[in-house]
């Protein structure tokens, strides 16, 4: 199953309905490949994560570890941008 940004559209009621239905589909899939910036959903649904940066693999590993590294990277980038402004 290949999914891209699955829970990012519609109002809250629609999102919940779509989430329940998608979870049923995911439960039946033997492999899930998901593209998303939703770190909470990635950590919830995925065992392993591949962090892509400008089309190149930056890191691969357990979802909680890689999402934490990504958050740290983004925080540092935001701080640098703020300091440069």
Secondary structure, 3 states (H helix, E strand, C coil): CEEECCCCCCCHHHHHHHHHHHHHHHHHCCCCEEECCCHHHHHHHCCEEEEEECCEEEEEEEHHHHHHHHHHHHHHHHHHHHHHC
